[in-house]
Amino acid sequence: MAIFYIVNDTSSRHWIVFKTLVIYNHTLKIYLEHFMNEQLPEIKIDTASLVKEEVFTDQKIGSIRVLTPVNANGEVDTTRKVAFFGQTQVMTPGGALPLNFDLDAESLSTAIEMFGEAAKQNMEKTMKEIQEYQREQASKIVVPGQNPGSQIQMP
């Protein structure tokens, strides 16, 4: 019904919308035909890497993700180590800066104790990386008359 309305509407704005939909659908059809002609990759869960994910949070400062190894039956796999990851955000003048970091802990209580120091170290590392990135970008300032290494030849 909507397509019939758009086709019969004399407004150029609606015609452009309809034309865009036709082009999009045609492109999507071509992409799907190409994709279906290719050999599809096998999509399979790696049962040797299964983990159960739990998230513990204080709903104020951050959260700790606990990845407990399990086998295909959902039973805990004691041959692999439980992994702990911290997540928090730090407010900066540019907005919230997400921090994600490993917690090398043996238990949730140890991960909780380590959280603050690990977050601080990750924030310092992130700030150094940002400063390094800013230095790299500042050194790329193009000055008129200098050849920035472009391969474009001017006549």
N, CA, C and O atoms as a GROMACS GRO file, in nm:
protein
  620
    1MET      N    1   0.081  -0.120   0.000
    1MET     CA    2   0.000   0.000   0.000
    1MET      C    3   0.085   0.126   0.000
    1MET      O    4   0.056   0.221  -0.073
    2ALA      N    5   0.188   0.128   0.080
    2ALA     CA    6   0.272   0.247   0.090
    2ALA      C    7   0.344   0.272  -0.041
    2ALA      O    8   0.359   0.387  -0.082
    3ILE      N    9   0.390   0.168  -0.108
    3ILE     CA   10   0.460   0.188  -0.235
    3ILE      C   11   0.364   0.243  -0.340
    3ILE      O   12   0.402   0.331  -0.417
    4PHE      N   13   0.244   0.194  -0.344
    4PHE     CA   14   0.145   0.244  -0.438
    4PHE      C   15   0.119   0.393  -0.413
    4PHE      O   16   0.109   0.471  -0.507
    5TYR      N   17   0.109   0.432  -0.288
    5TYR     CA   18   0.088   0.572  -0.251
    5TYR      C   19   0.206   0.657  -0.296
    5TYR      O   20   0.188   0.765  -0.351
    6ILE      N   21   0.326   0.608  -0.272
    6ILE     CA   22   0.445   0.684  -0.307
    6ILE      C   23   0.456   0.698  -0.459
    6ILE      O   24   0.491   0.805  -0.508
    7VAL      N   25   0.427   0.593  -0.534
    7VAL     CA   26   0.436   0.598  -0.679
    7VAL      C   27   0.336   0.697  -0.736
    7VAL      O   28   0.370   0.773  -0.827
    8ASN      N   29   0.214   0.699  -0.684
    8ASN     CA   30   0.110   0.786  -0.737
    8ASN      C   31   0.120   0.929  -0.686
    8ASN      O   32   0.054   1.018  -0.739
    9ASP      N   33   0.202   0.953  -0.584
    9ASP     CA   34   0.218   1.088  -0.529
    9ASP      C   35   0.305   1.168  -0.626
    9ASP      O   36   0.407   1.117  -0.672
   10THR      N   37   0.267   1.290  -0.657
   10THR     CA   38   0.342   1.372  -0.752
   10THR      C   39   0.453   1.451  -0.684
   10THR      O   40   0.530   1.518  -0.752
   11SER      N   41   0.463   1.444  -0.554
   11SER     CA   42   0.568   1.515  -0.482
   11SER      C   43   0.703   1.453  -0.514
   11SER      O   44   0.720   1.332  -0.506
   12SER      N   45   0.800   1.537  -0.551
   12SER     CA   46   0.932   1.486  -0.587
   12SER      C   47   1.000   1.423  -0.466
   12SER      O   48   1.080   1.330  -0.482
   13ARG      N   49   0.971   1.472  -0.346
   13ARG     CA   50   1.033   1.416  -0.227
   13ARG      C   51   0.994   1.269  -0.211
   13ARG      O   52   1.079   1.186  -0.180
   14HIS      N   53   0.868   1.236  -0.232
   14HIS     CA   54   0.824   1.098  -0.220
   14HIS      C   55   0.882   1.013  -0.333
   14HIS      O   56   0.913   0.896  -0.312
   15TRP      N   57   0.896   1.071  -0.450
   15TRP     CA   58   0.954   0.996  -0.561
   15TRP      C   59   1.099   0.960  -0.529
   15TRP      O   60   1.142   0.849  -0.559
   16ILE      N   61   1.174   1.051  -0.469
   16ILE     CA   62   1.313   1.023  -0.433
   16ILE      C   63   1.318   0.912  -0.329
   16ILE      O   64   1.402   0.822  -0.339
   17VAL      N   65   1.230   0.915  -0.232
   17VAL     CA   66   1.225   0.809  -0.131
   17VAL      C   67   1.198   0.676  -0.199
   17VAL      O   68   1.265   0.576  -0.169
   18PHE      N   69   1.101   0.672  -0.289
   18PHE     CA   70   1.069   0.548  -0.358
   18PHE      C   71   1.187   0.501  -0.442
   18PHE      O   72   1.222   0.383  -0.442
   19LYS      N   73   1.250   0.595  -0.514
   19LYS     CA   74   1.362   0.561  -0.598
   19LYS      C   75   1.477   0.505  -0.514
   19LYS      O   76   1.542   0.408  -0.555
   20THR      N   77   1.503   0.564  -0.399
   20THR     CA   78   1.607   0.516  -0.309
   20THR      C   79   1.576   0.376  -0.261
   20THR      O   80   1.665   0.291  -0.256
   21LEU      N   81   1.451   0.349  -0.227
   21LEU     CA   82   1.412   0.215  -0.182
   21LEU      C   83   1.434   0.113  -0.292
   21LEU      O   84   1.480   0.002  -0.266
   22VAL      N   85   1.401   0.150  -0.415
   22VAL     CA   86   1.420   0.058  -0.527
   22VAL      C   87   1.568   0.029  -0.546
   22VAL      O   88   1.607  -0.086  -0.562
   23ILE      N   89   1.652   0.133  -0.544
   23ILE     CA   90   1.796   0.115  -0.560
   23ILE      C   91   1.851   0.029  -0.446
   23ILE      O   92   1.930  -0.062  -0.470
   24TYR      N   93   1.811   0.058  -0.323
   24TYR     CA   94   1.857  -0.019  -0.208
   24TYR      C   95   1.817  -0.165  -0.222
   24TYR      O   96   1.899  -0.254  -0.202
   25ASN      N   97   1.692  -0.190  -0.255
   25ASN     CA   98   1.645  -0.328  -0.269
   25ASN      C   99   1.719  -0.400  -0.381
   25ASN      O  100   1.751  -0.518  -0.368
   26HIS      N  101   1.747  -0.330  -0.492
   26HIS     CA  102   1.821  -0.390  -0.602
   26HIS      C  103   1.963  -0.425  -0.557
   26HIS      O  104   2.012  -0.534  -0.586
   27THR      N  105   2.029  -0.333  -0.487
   27THR     CA  106   2.164  -0.358  -0.437
   27THR      C  107   2.164  -0.474  -0.339
   27THR      O  108   2.252  -0.559  -0.344
   28LEU      N  109   2.067  -0.478  -0.250
   28LEU     CA  110   2.056  -0.586  -0.154
   28LEU      C  111   2.035  -0.719  -0.225
   28LEU      O  112   2.092  -0.821  -0.186
   29LYS      N  113   1.953  -0.718  -0.329
   29LYS     CA  114   1.927  -0.841  -0.405
   29LYS      C  115   2.056  -0.890  -0.471
   29LYS      O  116   2.086  -1.010  -0.469
   30ILE      N  117   2.133  -0.799  -0.530
   30ILE     CA  118   2.259  -0.836  -0.594
   30ILE      C  119   2.355  -0.891  -0.491
   30ILE      O  120   2.421  -0.992  -0.515
   31TYR      N  121   2.364  -0.826  -0.376
   31TYR     CA  122   2.454  -0.872  -0.271
   31TYR      C  123   2.414  -1.011  -0.223
   31TYR      O  124   2.500  -1.098  -0.207
   32LEU      N  125   2.286  -1.033  -0.200
   32LEU     CA  126   2.240  -1.163  -0.153
   32LEU      C  127   2.264  -1.272  -0.256
   32LEU      O  128   2.303  -1.383  -0.221
   33GLU      N  129   2.242  -1.240  -0.384
   33GLU     CA  130   2.269  -1.338  -0.490
   33GLU      C  131   2.417  -1.374  -0.492
   33GLU      O  132   2.452  -1.492  -0.504
   34HIS      N  133   2.503  -1.274  -0.480
   34HIS     CA  134   2.647  -1.299  -0.478
   34HIS      C  135   2.685  -1.382  -0.356
   34HIS      O  136   2.762  -1.478  -0.367
   35PHE      N  137   2.631  -1.346  -0.241
   35PHE     CA  138   2.663  -1.416  -0.117
   35PHE      C  139   2.616  -1.561  -0.122
   35PHE      O  140   2.686  -1.651  -0.077
   36MET      N  141   2.498  -1.584  -0.177
   36MET     CA  142   2.444  -1.720  -0.181
   36MET      C  143   2.519  -1.807  -0.282
   36MET      O  144   2.521  -1.929  -0.269
   37ASN      N  145   2.580  -1.744  -0.385
   37ASN     CA  146   2.657  -1.821  -0.482
   37ASN      C  147   2.794  -1.862  -0.426
   37ASN      O  148   2.853  -1.959  -0.473
   38GLU      N  149   2.843  -1.789  -0.328
   38GLU     CA  150   2.971  -1.822  -0.265
   38GLU      C  151   2.948  -1.938  -0.169
   38GLU      O  152   2.836  -1.962  -0.123
   39GLN      N  153   3.055  -2.009  -0.139
   39GLN     CA  154   3.044  -2.117  -0.042
   39GLN      C  155   3.035  -2.054   0.096
   39GLN      O  156   3.123  -1.978   0.136
   40LEU      N  157   2.930  -2.086   0.167
   40LEU     CA  158   2.909  -2.029   0.299
   40LEU      C  159   3.007  -2.090   0.399
   40LEU      O  160   3.032  -2.210   0.396
   41PRO      N  161   3.061  -2.006   0.488
   41PRO     CA  162   3.153  -2.061   0.588
   41PRO      C  163   3.074  -2.145   0.689
   41PRO      O  164   2.955  -2.122   0.712
   42GLU      N  165   3.142  -2.241   0.748
   42GLU     CA  166   3.078  -2.323   0.850
   42GLU      C  167   3.068  -2.241   0.978
   42GLU      O  168   3.168  -2.187   1.026
   43ILE      N  169   2.950  -2.232   1.032
   43ILE     CA  170   2.927  -2.158   1.156
   43ILE      C  171   2.905  -2.261   1.266
   43ILE      O  172   2.805  -2.333   1.268
   44LYS      N  173   3.003  -2.265   1.357
   44LYS     CA  174   3.000  -2.368   1.459
   44LYS      C  175   3.061  -2.315   1.588
   44LYS      O  176   3.165  -2.250   1.585
   45ILE      N  177   2.997  -2.344   1.700
   45ILE     CA  178   3.049  -2.305   1.831
   45ILE      C  179   3.167  -2.396   1.866
   45ILE      O  180   3.161  -2.518   1.847
   46ASP      N  181   3.275  -2.337   1.916
   46ASP     CA  182   3.392  -2.412   1.959
   46ASP      C  183   3.367  -2.463   2.100
   46ASP      O  184   3.378  -2.387   2.197
   47THR      N  185   3.334  -2.589   2.114
   47THR     CA  186   3.298  -2.644   2.245
   47THR      C  187   3.417  -2.650   2.339
   47THR      O  188   3.398  -2.660   2.460
   48ALA      N  189   3.539  -2.643   2.288
   48ALA     CA  190   3.657  -2.644   2.374
   48ALA      C  191   3.680  -2.508   2.439
   48ALA      O  192   3.762  -2.497   2.530
   49SER      N  193   3.611  -2.404   2.393
   49SER     CA  194   3.630  -2.269   2.445
   49SER      C  195   3.506  -2.215   2.517
   49SER      O  196   3.499  -2.095   2.544
   50LEU      N  197   3.412  -2.300   2.548
   50LEU     CA  198   3.288  -2.252   2.611
   50LEU      C  199   3.314  -2.194   2.750
   50LEU      O  200   3.393  -2.248   2.827
   51VAL      N  201   3.246  -2.084   2.779
   51VAL     CA  202   3.251  -2.023   2.912
   51VAL      C  203   3.111  -1.978   2.952
   51VAL      O  204   3.026  -1.951   2.867
   52LYS      N  205   3.090  -1.973   3.081
   52LYS     CA  206   2.966  -1.915   3.134
   52LYS      C  207   3.003  -1.776   3.183
   52LYS      O  208   3.098  -1.759   3.260
   53GLU      N  209   2.927  -1.676   3.139
   53GLU     CA  210   2.958  -1.538   3.173
   53GLU      C  211   2.864  -1.488   3.281
   53GLU      O  212   2.742  -1.502   3.271
   54GLU      N  213   2.922  -1.430   3.386
   54GLU     CA  214   2.844  -1.366   3.493
   54GLU      C  215   2.897  -1.225   3.511
   54GLU      O  216   3.016  -1.199   3.493
   55VAL      N  217   2.809  -1.134   3.547
   55VAL     CA  218   2.848  -0.996   3.570
   55VAL      C  219   2.809  -0.957   3.712
   55VAL      O  220   2.694  -0.975   3.753
   56PHE      N  221   2.906  -0.904   3.785
   56PHE     CA  222   2.883  -0.856   3.921
   56PHE      C  223   2.908  -0.705   3.920
   56PHE      O  224   3.012  -0.660   3.871
   57THR      N  225   2.816  -0.628   3.975
   57THR     CA  226   2.829  -0.483   3.973
   57THR      C  227   2.778  -0.422   4.102
   57THR      O  228   2.690  -0.478   4.169
   58ASP      N  229   2.834  -0.307   4.136
   58ASP     CA  230   2.782  -0.231   4.250
   58ASP      C  231   2.686  -0.123   4.203
   58ASP      O  232   2.633  -0.048   4.285
   59GLN      N  233   2.662  -0.114   4.075
   59GLN     CA  234   2.574  -0.017   4.009
   59GLN      C  235   2.616   0.128   4.034
   59GLN      O  236   2.536   0.220   4.020
   60LYS      N  237   2.743   0.149   4.071
   60LYS     CA  238   2.795   0.284   4.093
   60LYS      C  239   2.927   0.304   4.019
   60LYS      O  240   2.939   0.391   3.933
   61ILE      N  241   3.024   0.221   4.053
   61ILE     CA  242   3.159   0.241   4.002
   61ILE      C  243   3.188   0.158   3.878
   61ILE      O  244   3.244   0.210   3.781
   62GLY      N  245   3.152   0.032   3.880
   62GLY     CA  246   3.185  -0.053   3.766
   62GLY      C  247   3.131  -0.193   3.783
   62GLY      O  248   3.045  -0.220   3.866
   63SER      N  249   3.185  -0.282   3.700
   63SER     CA  250   3.140  -0.420   3.704
   63SER      C  251   3.259  -0.513   3.680
   63SER      O  252   3.362  -0.474   3.624
   64ILE      N  253   3.241  -0.636   3.723
   64ILE     CA  254   3.340  -0.740   3.702
   64ILE      C  255   3.273  -0.853   3.626
   64ILE      O  256   3.173  -0.908   3.671
   65ARG      N  257   3.330  -0.887   3.510
   65ARG     CA  258   3.281  -1.001   3.431
   65ARG      C  259   3.360  -1.123   3.470
   65ARG      O  260   3.484  -1.120   3.473
   66VAL      N  261   3.291  -1.231   3.499
   66VAL     CA  262   3.356  -1.356   3.535
   66VAL      C  263   3.324  -1.457   3.426
   66VAL      O  264   3.207  -1.487   3.400
   67LEU      N  265   3.427  -1.510   3.363
   67LEU     CA  266   3.411  -1.610   3.258
   67LEU      C  267   3.457  -1.744   3.314
   67LEU      O  268   3.577  -1.768   3.330
   68THR      N  269   3.362  -1.830   3.344
   68THR     CA  270   3.390  -1.961   3.401
   68THR      C  271   3.388  -2.065   3.290
   68THR      O  272   3.286  -2.081   3.223
   69PRO      N  273   3.499  -2.135   3.269
   69PRO     CA  274   3.504  -2.238   3.164
   69PRO      C  275   3.403  -2.350   3.194
   69PRO      O  276   3.389  -2.395   3.308
   70VAL      N  277   3.334  -2.393   3.090
   70VAL     CA  278   3.240  -2.504   3.102
   70VAL      C  279   3.260  -2.598   2.984
   70VAL      O  280   3.317  -2.561   2.881
   71ASN      N  281   3.210  -2.721   3.000
   71ASN     CA  282   3.214  -2.815   2.889
   71ASN      C  283   3.080  -2.809   2.815
   71ASN      O  284   2.994  -2.728   2.849
   72ALA      N  285   3.063  -2.891   2.716
   72ALA     CA  286   2.942  -2.888   2.633
   72ALA      C  287   2.816  -2.923   2.712
   72ALA      O  288   2.706  -2.892   2.668
   73ASN      N  289   2.832  -2.988   2.827
   73ASN     CA  290   2.716  -3.021   2.911
   73ASN      C  291   2.683  -2.909   3.010
   73ASN      O  292   2.586  -2.919   3.085
   74GLY      N  293   2.762  -2.803   3.011
   74GLY     CA  294   2.739  -2.692   3.102
   74GLY      C  295   2.804  -2.711   3.238
   74GLY      O  296   2.786  -2.630   3.328
   75GLU      N  297   2.881  -2.818   3.253
   75GLU     CA  298   2.950  -2.843   3.379
   75GLU      C  299   3.081  -2.766   3.380
   75GLU      O  300   3.144  -2.748   3.276
   76VAL      N  301   3.123  -2.720   3.499
   76VAL     CA  302   3.246  -2.642   3.513
   76VAL      C  303   3.365  -2.726   3.469
   76VAL      O  304   3.380  -2.841   3.511
   77ASP      N  305   3.449  -2.667   3.385
   77ASP     CA  306   3.571  -2.732   3.335
   77ASP      C  307   3.687  -2.686   3.423
   77ASP      O  308   3.737  -2.575   3.407
   78THR      N  309   3.730  -2.771   3.515
   78THR     CA  310   3.834  -2.734   3.611
   78THR      C  311   3.974  -2.735   3.550
   78THR      O  312   4.069  -2.694   3.617
   79THR      N  313   3.989  -2.780   3.426
   79THR     CA  314   4.121  -2.781   3.363
   79THR      C  315   4.160  -2.644   3.308
   79THR      O  316   4.276  -2.621   3.275
   80ARG      N  317   4.064  -2.554   3.299
   80ARG     CA  318   4.092  -2.417   3.251
   80ARG      C  319   4.067  -2.317   3.363
   80ARG      O  320   3.989  -2.342   3.455
   81LYS      N  321   4.134  -2.204   3.354
   81LYS     CA  322   4.129  -2.100   3.457
   81LYS      C  323   4.009  -2.007   3.438
   81LYS      O  324   3.974  -1.973   3.324
   82VAL      N  325   3.947  -1.967   3.547
   82VAL     CA  326   3.840  -1.868   3.544
   82VAL      C  327   3.903  -1.732   3.513
   82VAL      O  328   4.008  -1.698   3.569
   83ALA      N  329   3.842  -1.654   3.425
   83ALA     CA  330   3.895  -1.522   3.386
   83ALA      C  331   3.807  -1.411   3.444
   83ALA      O  332   3.684  -1.423   3.447
   84PHE      N  333   3.872  -1.304   3.491
   84PHE     CA  334   3.802  -1.190   3.549
   84PHE      C  335   3.840  -1.064   3.470
   84PHE      O  336   3.958  -1.042   3.440
   85PHE      N  337   3.740  -0.984   3.437
   85PHE     CA  338   3.761  -0.859   3.363
   85PHE      C  339   3.686  -0.746   3.431
   85PHE      O  340   3.569  -0.760   3.467
   86GLY      N  341   3.754  -0.633   3.448
   86GLY     CA  342   3.692  -0.516   3.507
   86GLY      C  343   3.643  -0.422   3.399
   86GLY      O  344   3.702  -0.412   3.291
   87GLN      N  345   3.534  -0.352   3.430
   87GLN     CA  346   3.478  -0.252   3.338
   87GLN      C  347   3.430  -0.133   3.419
   87GLN      O  348   3.361  -0.150   3.520
   88THR      N  349   3.468  -0.013   3.375
   88THR     CA  350   3.420   0.109   3.439
   88THR      C  351   3.429   0.222   3.338
   88THR      O  352   3.474   0.203   3.225
   89GLN      N  353   3.386   0.340   3.380
   89GLN     CA  354   3.394   0.459   3.295
   89GLN      C  355   3.452   0.573   3.377
   89GLN      O  356   3.427   0.585   3.497
   90VAL      N  357   3.531   0.656   3.310
   90VAL     CA  358   3.587   0.774   3.372
   90VAL      C  359   3.536   0.894   3.294
   90VAL      O  360   3.544   0.897   3.171
   91MET      N  361   3.484   0.993   3.364
   91MET     CA  362   3.435   1.113   3.297
   91MET      C  363   3.552   1.204   3.263
   91MET      O  364   3.635   1.235   3.349
   92THR      N  365   3.558   1.247   3.137
   92THR     CA  366   3.661   1.339   3.090
   92THR      C  367   3.591   1.459   3.027
   92THR      O  368   3.470   1.454   3.006
   93PRO      N  369   3.665   1.566   2.997
   93PRO     CA  370   3.601   1.680   2.930
   93PRO      C  371   3.537   1.642   2.796
   93PRO      O  372   3.444   1.708   2.750
   94GLY      N  373   3.587   1.534   2.735
   94GLY     CA  374   3.533   1.488   2.607
   94GLY      C  375   3.418   1.389   2.622
   94GLY      O  376   3.363   1.342   2.522
   95GLY      N  377   3.383   1.357   2.745
   95GLY     CA  378   3.276   1.261   2.769
   95GLY      C  379   3.326   1.139   2.843
   95GLY      O  380   3.440   1.136   2.889
   96ALA      N  381   3.242   1.040   2.854
   96ALA     CA  382   3.277   0.918   2.927
   96ALA      C  383   3.380   0.837   2.850
   96ALA      O  384   3.367   0.816   2.729
   97LEU      N  385   3.482   0.792   2.920
   97LEU     CA  386   3.587   0.710   2.862
   97LEU      C  387   3.574   0.570   2.920
   97LEU      O  388   3.599   0.550   3.039
   98PRO      N  389   3.535   0.472   2.839
   98PRO     CA  390   3.520   0.336   2.892
   98PRO      C  391   3.657   0.271   2.916
   98PRO      O  392   3.749   0.286   2.835
   99LEU      N  393   3.669   0.202   3.026
   99LEU     CA  394   3.790   0.129   3.059
   99LEU      C  395   3.756  -0.019   3.075
   99LEU      O  396   3.664  -0.054   3.148
  100ASN      N  397   3.830  -0.104   3.008
  100ASN     CA  398   3.815  -0.249   3.016
  100ASN      C  399   3.953  -0.306   3.045
  100ASN      O  400   4.049  -0.274   2.975
  101PHE      N  401   3.963  -0.391   3.146
  101PHE     CA  402   4.094  -0.439   3.186
  101PHE      C  403   4.085  -0.578   3.248
  101PHE      O  404   3.983  -0.617   3.304
  102ASP      N  405   4.196  -0.653   3.235
  102ASP     CA  406   4.207  -0.786   3.293
  102ASP      C  407   4.230  -0.773   3.444
  102ASP      O  408   4.295  -0.680   3.490
  103LEU      N  409   4.176  -0.866   3.517
  103LEU     CA  410   4.202  -0.877   3.660
  103LEU      C  411   4.263  -1.015   3.682
  103LEU      O  412   4.194  -1.117   3.673
  104ASP      N  413   4.392  -1.019   3.711
  104ASP     CA  414   4.461  -1.146   3.730
  104ASP      C  415   4.432  -1.196   3.872
  104ASP      O  416   4.514  -1.181   3.962
  105ALA      N  417   4.315  -1.255   3.889
  105ALA     CA  418   4.269  -1.296   4.021
  105ALA      C  419   4.230  -1.444   4.019
  105ALA      O  420   4.203  -1.502   3.914
  106GLU      N  421   4.229  -1.502   4.138
  106GLU     CA  422   4.190  -1.641   4.153
  106GLU      C  423   4.045  -1.655   4.201
  106GLU      O  424   3.986  -1.762   4.191
  107SER      N  425   3.989  -1.544   4.252
  107SER     CA  426   3.852  -1.550   4.306
  107SER      C  427   3.786  -1.414   4.286
  107SER      O  428   3.852  -1.314   4.257
  108LEU      N  429   3.654  -1.411   4.303
  108LEU     CA  430   3.580  -1.286   4.290
  108LEU      C  431   3.624  -1.186   4.396
  108LEU      O  432   3.638  -1.067   4.367
  109SER      N  433   3.646  -1.232   4.519
  109SER     CA  434   3.686  -1.139   4.626
  109SER      C  435   3.821  -1.075   4.595
  109SER      O  436   3.841  -0.956   4.621
  110THR      N  437   3.914  -1.152   4.540
  110THR     CA  438   4.044  -1.097   4.501
  110THR      C  439   4.028  -0.998   4.385
  110THR      O  440   4.093  -0.895   4.383
  111ALA      N  441   3.941  -1.030   4.292
  111ALA     CA  442   3.916  -0.939   4.180
  111ALA      C  443   3.858  -0.807   4.229
  111ALA      O  444   3.893  -0.701   4.178
  112ILE      N  445   3.769  -0.814   4.328
  112ILE     CA  446   3.711  -0.691   4.384
  112ILE      C  447   3.819  -0.606   4.450
  112ILE      O  448   3.821  -0.484   4.434
  113GLU      N  449   3.910  -0.671   4.524
  113GLU     CA  450   4.020  -0.598   4.588
  113GLU      C  451   4.112  -0.534   4.486
  113GLU      O  452   4.162  -0.424   4.508
  114MET      N  453   4.136  -0.601   4.375
  114MET     CA  454   4.228  -0.553   4.272
  114MET      C  455   4.165  -0.446   4.182
  114MET      O  456   4.238  -0.374   4.113
  115PHE      N  457   4.034  -0.435   4.182
  115PHE     CA  458   3.962  -0.353   4.086
  115PHE      C  459   4.013  -0.209   4.080
  115PHE      O  460   4.046  -0.160   3.972
  116GLY      N  461   4.020  -0.141   4.194
  116GLY     CA  462   4.059   0.001   4.197
  116GLY      C  463   4.196   0.026   4.139
  116GLY      O  464   4.213   0.115   4.056
  117GLU      N  465   4.295  -0.051   4.183
  117GLU     CA  466   4.432  -0.032   4.134
  117GLU      C  467   4.443  -0.067   3.986
  117GLU      O  468   4.512   0.003   3.911
  118ALA      N  469   4.377  -0.174   3.944
  118ALA     CA  470   4.380  -0.212   3.803
  118ALA      C  471   4.314  -0.105   3.716
  118ALA      O  472   4.363  -0.076   3.606
  119ALA      N  473   4.204  -0.048   3.763
  119ALA     CA  474   4.136   0.059   3.688
  119ALA      C  475   4.227   0.180   3.676
  119ALA      O  476   4.235   0.243   3.570
  120LYS      N  477   4.296   0.214   3.786
  120LYS     CA  478   4.387   0.330   3.785
  120LYS      C  479   4.501   0.307   3.686
  120LYS      O  480   4.534   0.397   3.609
  121GLN      N  481   4.562   0.188   3.688
  121GLN     CA  482   4.670   0.158   3.595
  121GLN      C  483   4.622   0.161   3.451
  121GLN      O  484   4.692   0.212   3.363
  122ASN      N  485   4.502   0.108   3.426
  122ASN     CA  486   4.447   0.108   3.291
  122ASN      C  487   4.419   0.251   3.245
  122ASN      O  488   4.440   0.284   3.128
  123MET      N  489   4.370   0.335   3.335
  123MET     CA  490   4.342   0.474   3.299
  123MET      C  491   4.472   0.546   3.265
  123MET      O  492   4.476   0.622   3.168
  124GLU      N  493   4.578   0.524   3.343
  124GLU     CA  494   4.707   0.588   3.314
  124GLU      C  495   4.761   0.541   3.179
  124GLU      O  496   4.811   0.621   3.100
  125LYS      N  497   4.751   0.412   3.153
  125LYS     CA  498   4.795   0.357   3.024
  125LYS      C  499   4.715   0.417   2.909
  125LYS      O  500   4.772   0.455   2.806
  126THR      N  501   4.584   0.426   2.926
  126THR     CA  502   4.498   0.483   2.822
  126THR      C  503   4.530   0.630   2.798
  126THR      O  504   4.534   0.674   2.683
  127MET      N  505   4.554   0.706   2.904
  127MET     CA  506   4.587   0.848   2.888
  127MET      C  507   4.720   0.864   2.814
  127MET      O  508   4.734   0.954   2.731
  128LYS      N  509   4.818   0.778   2.844
  128LYS     CA  510   4.946   0.784   2.772
  128LYS      C  511   4.926   0.754   2.623
  128LYS      O  512   4.985   0.819   2.537
  129GLU      N  513   4.843   0.656   2.594
  129GLU     CA  514   4.815   0.621   2.455
  129GLU      C  515   4.745   0.737   2.383
  129GLU      O  516   4.776   0.765   2.267
  130ILE      N  517   4.652   0.802   2.450
  130ILE     CA  518   4.583   0.918   2.391
  130ILE      C  519   4.682   1.030   2.365
  130ILE      O  520   4.679   1.091   2.258
  131GLN      N  521   4.771   1.058   2.461
  131GLN     CA  522   4.870   1.164   2.444
  131GLN      C  523   4.965   1.131   2.328
  131GLN      O  524   5.002   1.220   2.251
  132GLU      N  525   5.005   1.006   2.317
  132GLU     CA  526   5.091   0.964   2.207
  132GLU      C  527   5.019   0.981   2.073
  132GLU      O  528   5.078   1.027   1.975
  133TYR      N  529   4.892   0.943   2.070
  133TYR     CA  530   4.812   0.960   1.948
  133TYR      C  531   4.802   1.108   1.912
  133TYR      O  532   4.814   1.144   1.795
  134GLN      N  533   4.780   1.194   2.011
  134GLN     CA  534   4.772   1.337   1.985
  134GLN      C  535   4.903   1.391   1.930
  134GLN      O  536   4.903   1.474   1.839
  135ARG      N  537   5.017   1.344   1.985
  135ARG     CA  538   5.148   1.386   1.934
  135ARG      C  539   5.166   1.343   1.789
  135ARG      O  540   5.216   1.420   1.706
  136GLU      N  541   5.126   1.220   1.758
  136GLU     CA  542   5.137   1.171   1.621
  136GLU      C  543   5.053   1.255   1.526
  136GLU      O  544   5.098   1.289   1.417
  137GLN      N  545   4.932   1.288   1.568
  137GLN     CA  546   4.844   1.367   1.483
  137GLN      C  547   4.897   1.509   1.466
  137GLN      O  548   4.886   1.566   1.358
  138ALA      N  549   4.954   1.567   1.572
  138ALA     CA  550   5.009   1.702   1.564
  138ALA      C  551   5.128   1.707   1.469
  138ALA      O  552   5.151   1.808   1.403
  139SER      N  553   5.204   1.598   1.462
  139SER     CA  554   5.320   1.597   1.373
  139SER      C  555   5.279   1.578   1.227
  139SER      O  556   5.362   1.590   1.138
  140LYS      N  557   5.154   1.549   1.203
  140LYS     CA  558   5.105   1.530   1.066
  140LYS      C  559   5.042   1.656   1.008
  140LYS      O  560   4.976   1.650   0.905
  141ILE      N  561   5.063   1.770   1.073
  141ILE     CA  562   5.006   1.895   1.024
  141ILE      C  563   5.071   1.930   0.890
  141ILE      O  564   5.194   1.932   0.879
  142VAL      N  565   4.989   1.956   0.790
  142VAL     CA  566   5.038   1.986   0.657
  142VAL      C  567   5.058   2.136   0.645
  142VAL      O  568   4.967   2.215   0.670
  143VAL      N  569   5.179   2.174   0.607
  143VAL     CA  570   5.214   2.314   0.590
  143VAL      C  571   5.215   2.343   0.440
  143VAL      O  572   5.273   2.266   0.364
  144PRO      N  573   5.151   2.453   0.396
  144PRO     CA  574   5.149   2.485   0.253
  144PRO      C  575   5.292   2.494   0.198
  144PRO      O  576   5.380   2.553   0.259
  145GLY      N  577   5.311   2.434   0.081
  145GLY     CA  578   5.441   2.438   0.016
  145GLY      C  579   5.524   2.314   0.044
  145GLY      O  580   5.624   2.289  -0.024
  146GLN      N  581   5.484   2.236   0.143
  146GLN     CA  582   5.557   2.112   0.170
  146GLN      C  583   5.490   1.999   0.097
  146GLN      O  584   5.368   1.998   0.079
  147ASN      N  585   5.570   1.903   0.054
  147ASN     CA  586   5.515   1.785  -0.011
  147ASN      C  587   5.483   1.682   0.097
  147ASN      O  588   5.573   1.626   0.158
  148PRO      N  589   5.352   1.658   0.122
  148PRO     CA  590   5.315   1.564   0.227
  148PRO      C  591   5.335   1.418   0.188
  148PRO      O  592   5.289   1.328   0.259
  149GLY      N  593   5.402   1.393   0.077
  149GLY     CA  594   5.426   1.255   0.036
  149GLY      C  595   5.317   1.201  -0.054
  149GLY      O  596   5.307   1.080  -0.075
  150SER      N  597   5.234   1.291  -0.108
  150SER     CA  598   5.124   1.249  -0.193
  150SER      C  599   5.177   1.203  -0.328
  150SER      O  600   5.274   1.258  -0.378
  151GLN      N  601   5.115   1.104  -0.384
  151GLN     CA  602   5.154   1.053  -0.515
  151GLN      C  603   5.078   1.123  -0.627
  151GLN      O  604   5.096   1.089  -0.744
  152ILE      N  605   4.994   1.220  -0.594
  152ILE     CA  606   4.919   1.293  -0.694
  152ILE      C  607   5.011   1.395  -0.762
  152ILE      O  608   5.074   1.476  -0.694
  153GLN      N  609   5.018   1.391  -0.894
  153GLN     CA  610   5.102   1.482  -0.971
  153GLN      C  611   5.016   1.598  -1.022
  153GLN      O  612   4.914   1.576  -1.087
  154MET      N  613   5.059   1.718  -0.994
  154MET     CA  614   4.989   1.838  -1.041
  154MET      C  615   5.043   1.877  -1.177
  154MET      O  616   5.164   1.869  -1.198
  155PRO      N  617   4.957   1.919  -1.272
  155PRO     CA  618   5.005   1.958  -1.406
  155PRO      C  619   5.081   2.088  -1.403
  155PRO      O  620   5.127   2.134  -1.507
   0.00000   0.00000   0.00000
